[in-house]
Amino acid sequence: MRRLPLRSLAVLAALGSLALAGCGTQSGGTGERTAGAPGADRTIRAQQVMRLTEVHEQTGMTLLEGPTFGADGGLFVVDVTAPEGEPKVMRVDVRKKTKRAVHTDGRGAYTSAQFSPYDGRLYLTDFAHGEIVSLDADGGDLRTFFSGEVDGAPMNPDDLAFDQDGNLYVSDSRGLTEGKALGRVVRIDRDGEEATVLADGLAATNGVSFDAEYRGLWFSELTENRVSYLPVGAKGGVTARHTAIRVDGGIAQTDSIAVDADGNLYQALHGRPAMVVYDRHGERLATVEVPARAAEGLESATNVAITPGGTKAYMTVSGPAGGYLYTFDALAKGTRQSNGG
């Protein structure tokens, strides 16, 4: 997800939603190897599909996140700051350019969405209450999948990814509001019974996604503007992580991550309506941008979903002008790891 400004965090706290984490501010989207890097000057212009939301009077903002395709081809999107009575989860028909409400409630502040390969349900991270909940594809049968402490500390779950067996890997942005490196990557088994900390001491953990081969996790740290790689074994065991990419974002910060079939990383930027694309070796390939004439009032591109088996990508973009879907042609085909998170 992305990180919200202090004013927005205060508003959400007053609403009982606490502070949301995970986006950033503005970004130039330049990798650690900028000078002469292949694709360093390549720009992909995204095109507007439709506006999904307007700024909510109760919360003073709108923030779209977690785009993910369902089995029926519908694109599901969450609005992090939607108040009770407004859609917190919506389904978009990108061909007809229509939307419909899927779920709302008076409590959750949902920052990501993913369908489980194990039970087919839609899982949402509730940043404010440290919970993960699930719904059926029609938005009914709300269940609390996981809540409580992990290793003695509550979570602020931001984004999530599933392995092929349906176990969850969560970016825990704990410590964001205190400005302390207390973030974690947490594995929760598919039954919700056991939670294990795979990495800790992180600076506002945000995006998380498996690589194309499910051998390891990419994850971003919001307040350090870096992407790390964490090898993950078949049973969830890990070896030492390492910094893989440093994003020179200017006033922007690293938000969510998606990965395409070729293993390319799409690093979302909060603070600039853009994404930066890297290959698995950390070489910058391109920057995806909202055209300047349309960018006024848009502050963040939080996440992306690439059509499964296709290359049409849909990016969630938000700001004072509202919440929008933009589209562009991805560099490779979409897979499960190309769907939000």
Secondary structure, DSSP 4 states (H G I P E B T S, - for coil): --BPPHHHHHHHHHTT------B-S----B-SS-TT-TTTT-EEE-EEEEEEE---TTTS---EEEEEE-TTSPEEEEETTPPTTS-SEEEEETTTTEEEEEE--SS--EEEEEE-TTT-PEEEEETTTTEEEEE-TTS-S-EEEE-SEETTEE--EEEEEE-TTS-EEEEE-TTTTTT-S-EEEEEE-TTS--EEEEEEEESSEEEEEE-TTSSEEEEEETTTTEEEEEEB-TTS-B---EEEEE-B-TT-EEEEEEE-TT--EEEEEESSSEEEEE-TTS-EEEEEE--GGG-TT--EEEEEEEPBTS-EEEEEEEETTEEEEEEEE-SS-B-GGGB--
